[in-house]
């Protein structure tokens, strides 16, 4: 009797390769090739129209003298300092409410998640109208309540916090889902034992809920950081980087260098340097936020 096992293994391996081929092609075309091409651009000067010109490390020397780029990084960090704590607090509070036995729980979960799946441009335009100084709904309500109007997007002190609030509203649904998964994974007997010992709700939160959500909090912080560093649509649509470059994010600055000024090589250099900064920040965050069980 012939041994058909090797042929079966060979056919299954061939089927596996064929099944993974679409993703391999996708990765090579849309991820691998752009990364390699961008790395080549680092050492060239190119404006898409004229041929590439080799300039060596001149893009790096220009980068370290570019004050505007470091201003954009500072603006991005300001956004993160406001956005990440606000994102965690709001998402965790809403997740705690939705984890209780309330009516229409499924409806509220879907409602909070809806902004995540809506186009970022649509939401940005909506909030731009809400923030309008003269005709915006927020300032109209404040005027009726006798409160002084706030220059949400036209004041250097208010512009970035306003964008951070809008970004939190846009993304909070995703992090509510993550926190809900973490909350539902906490054993109920821990709370029952704490109640028997006389622990109050606040004590249970700090001694049971928060420690059990440690890994979820780390995940939320990392995802919020990566998403915050990718800040682009909001300042691009709402403020264009103004007023006085107070909302000019690093991603918007890189975009302007590439597609507005035509400095493709320099933009690629900024992109790789910025990716290195993101990696360092995430590693530092992971070290300080994460702790052993």
C-alpha positions in Angstrom: 0.0 0.0 0.0 1.4 3.3 -1.0 2.1 5.9 1.6 0.1 9.0 0.7 1.0 11.0 3.8 3.9 13.0 2.2 1.7 14.0 -0.7 -1.1 15.1 1.6 1.3 17.2 3.6 2.7 18.7 0.4 -0.8 19.5 -0.9 -1.9 21.1 2.4 1.3 23.2 2.5 0.7 24.4 -1.1 -2.9 25.3 -0.1 -1.6 27.2 2.9 0.8 29.2 0.6 -2.0 30.0 -1.8 -4.3 31.1 1.0 -1.7 33.5 2.4 -0.6 34.8 -1.0 -3.2 37.7 -1.1 -1.9 39.1 2.2 1.7 38.7 1.1 1.0 40.6 -2.1 -0.9 43.3 -0.1 2.0 43.6 2.4 4.6 43.9 -0.4 2.7 46.5 -2.4 1.2 48.7 0.3 3.6 48.3 3.3 6.9 46.8 2.2 7.5 48.8 -1.0 6.5 52.2 0.6 8.9 51.6 3.5 11.8 50.6 1.3 11.1 53.5 -1.1 10.8 56.0 1.7 14.1 54.8 3.1 15.7 55.4 -0.3 14.2 58.9 -0.4 16.0 59.8 2.9 19.2 60.2 0.9 17.7 62.0 -2.0 16.1 65.3 -3.0 13.0 64.8 -5.0 9.9 66.8 -5.9 8.1 64.1 -7.9 8.5 66.1 -11.2 12.3 66.2 -11.5 14.6 63.2 -11.2 16.0 62.2 -7.8 19.2 63.8 -6.7 21.6 62.1 -4.3 22.3 64.4 -1.3 23.6 62.0 1.3 22.8 63.0 4.9 21.8 66.6 4.2 18.2 65.9 5.0 19.3 64.9 8.5 21.3 68.1 9.0 18.3 70.1 7.8 16.1 68.2 10.3 18.1 69.1 13.4 18.0 72.7 12.3 14.3 72.8 11.6 12.7 74.6 14.5 9.2 74.3 13.0 9.4 70.6 13.1 10.2 70.5 16.8 7.4 73.0 17.4 5.0 70.5 15.7 6.3 67.7 18.0 5.8 69.9 21.0 2.2 70.6 19.9 1.6 66.9 19.4 2.9 66.2 22.9 0.6 68.9 24.3 -2.2 67.1 22.6 -1.2 63.8 24.1 -0.9 65.2 27.6 -4.5 66.4 27.4 -6.0 63.6 25.3 -4.6 60.4 27.0 -5.7 61.1 30.6 -9.1 62.4 29.4 -9.5 59.4 27.1 -8.8 56.9 29.9 -11.0 58.7 32.5 -14.0 59.1 30.3 -13.8 55.6 28.7 -13.4 53.9 32.1 -16.3 55.9 33.7 -18.6 55.1 30.9 -17.5 51.4 30.8 -18.3 51.1 34.5 -21.8 52.6 33.9 -22.4 50.3 30.9 -21.2 47.3 32.9 -24.0 47.7 35.4 -27.5 46.3 35.0 -29.3 49.2 33.2 -32.0 49.4 30.7 -31.1 49.7 27.0 -27.6 48.7 27.7 -27.0 47.4 24.1 -28.4 50.7 22.7 -26.0 52.8 24.7 -23.0 50.6 23.8 -23.8 51.0 20.1 -24.4 54.7 20.5 -21.0 55.3 22.1 -19.3 53.2 19.5 -21.0 55.0 16.6 -18.4 57.9 16.2 -15.6 55.4 15.8 -17.0 54.0 12.5 -18.1 57.4 11.2 -15.7 59.2 8.8 -13.2 61.4 10.7 -13.6 64.2 8.2 -17.4 64.3 8.7 -17.0 64.4 12.5 -14.3 67.1 12.2 -16.5 69.3 10.1 -19.4 68.8 12.6 -17.3 69.8 15.5 -15.9 72.7 13.5 -19.4 74.0 13.3 -20.0 73.4 17.0 -16.9 75.4 17.8 -17.6 78.4 15.6 -17.2 81.6 17.6 -20.3 83.5 16.4 -22.6 80.8 15.2 -21.5 77.7 17.0 -24.0 75.8 19.1 -21.6 75.7 22.1 -21.1 79.5 22.2 -24.8 80.2 21.5 -25.8 78.0 24.6 -23.1 79.7 26.7 -24.4 83.2 25.7 -28.0 82.2 26.7 -26.6 81.0 30.1 -24.8 84.3 30.5 -21.3 82.8 30.1 -18.7 84.5 28.0 -18.1 83.0 24.6 -14.9 80.9 24.2 -12.7 81.3 21.1 -12.4 77.5 20.7 -10.4 77.4 17.5 -9.1 81.0 17.1 -7.2 81.3 20.3 -3.7 79.7 20.8 -4.5 78.6 24.4 -7.9 77.0 23.5 -7.3 75.5 20.0 -5.3 72.3 20.9 -7.5 71.5 24.0 -10.5 71.9 21.8 -9.1 69.4 19.3 -8.2 67.0 22.2 -11.8 67.1 23.4 -13.2 66.4 20.0 -10.7 63.5 19.4 -11.7 62.0 22.8 -15.3 62.1 21.8 -14.5 60.5 18.4 -12.4 57.6 19.8 -13.9 56.9 23.3 -16.2 54.2 22.0 -13.3 51.9 21.1 -11.7 52.2 24.5 -15.1 51.7 26.2 -15.3 48.3 24.5 -11.7 47.4 25.7 -12.5 48.4 29.3 -15.8 46.4 29.2 -13.9 43.3 28.1 -11.5 43.8 31.0 -14.3 44.5 33.5 -16.3 41.4 32.5 -13.1 39.3 33.0 -12.9 40.2 36.7 -14.2 37.4 38.9 -17.4 38.3 40.7 -16.4 36.5 43.9 -13.7 39.1 44.5 -16.3 41.8 44.9 -18.5 39.5 47.0 -15.6 38.8 49.4 -14.8 42.5 49.6 -18.4 43.3 50.5 -18.4 40.6 53.2 -15.2 42.3 54.6 -17.0 45.6 54.6 -15.2 47.3 51.7 -17.0 50.2 50.2 -17.5 50.8 46.4 -14.6 53.2 46.2 -12.3 50.8 48.0 -13.3 48.0 45.7 -12.6 50.2 42.7 -9.0 51.0 43.8 -8.1 47.6 45.3 -9.9 45.2 42.8 -11.0 46.9 39.6 -7.9 49.1 38.8 -5.3 46.3 39.5 -7.3 43.8 37.5 -7.5 46.3 34.6 -3.8 47.0 34.6 -3.1 45.2 31.3 -6.1 46.9 29.7 -5.0 50.3 30.8 -1.5 49.7 29.4 -3.2 48.7 26.1 -5.4 51.8 26.1 -2.4 54.1 26.8 -0.3 52.6 24.0 -3.1 52.7 21.5 -4.0 56.3 22.5 -0.4 57.3 22.2 0.0 55.9 18.7 -3.3 57.4 17.6 -2.4 60.7 19.2 0.9 60.9 17.4 -1.1 60.3 14.1 -3.0 63.5 14.7 -3.7 64.9 11.2 -7.3 65.1 10.1 -8.5 67.3 13.0 -6.0 70.1 12.6 -5.9 69.8 8.8 -9.7 70.4 8.5 -10.4 72.5 11.6 -7.5 74.9 11.8 -5.0 74.2 9.1 -2.3 74.2 11.9 -3.3 77.6 13.2 -3.7 79.9 14.9 0.0 80.8 14.9 1.0 77.1 14.4 -0.5 76.2 17.8 -2.2 73.1 16.3 0.4 72.2 13.7 0.9 68.5 14.5 4.0 66.6 13.4 1.9 64.5 10.9 0.5 67.7 9.4 3.9 69.2 9.1 5.3 66.1 7.3 2.3 66.2 5.0 2.9 69.9 4.1 6.6 69.2 3.4 5.7 66.3 1.1 2.6 67.4 -0.8 2.5 71.2 -0.4 6.2 72.1 -0.7 7.2 69.0 -2.7 10.1 68.0 -0.4 9.6 64.3 -0.6 13.0 63.3 0.5 12.9 65.6 3.5 9.4 64.4 4.4 10.6 60.8 4.4 13.4 61.7 6.7 10.9 63.4 9.1 8.7 60.4 8.9 11.4 57.9 9.9 12.6 60.2 12.7 9.1 60.7 14.0 8.5 56.9 13.9 11.6 56.5 16.1 10.2 59.1 18.6 6.9 57.2 18.8 8.8 53.9 19.4 10.8 55.5 22.3 7.7 57.1 23.9 5.7 53.9 23.7 8.6 51.9 25.3 9.0 54.4 28.1 5.3 54.4 28.7 5.1 50.6 28.8 8.0 50.5 31.3 6.4 53.0 33.7 2.7 52.1 33.3 2.9 48.3 33.2 3.5 46.6 36.5 3.6 42.9 37.6 0.4 41.3 38.9 
